[in-house]
Amino acid sequence: MTPKEICHELQIPEQTFYQWRVKHAGPRAHRIGRHLRISLTDFNAWLATTEDPLV
C-alpha cells in the first residue's frame, strides 16, 4: 500500500502519516527505490495494536 492509500483508508491527512513515521508510531514501511510502501499484513498488524479495549 502507498502512504496515500493508508491515509485514504484511515481518513487522515498525509501529514499525519509522515508525523507518525518520524515518531515511529505508524505502521512499518519499506522503501523500495524512492517509493515508500506498507505491506497489508504490517498495516493490519499495526491497526490491531491501536484498538480501543473500551469499545
Order of alpha helices (4+ residues) and beta strands (2+ residues): alpha-alpha-beta-beta-alpha
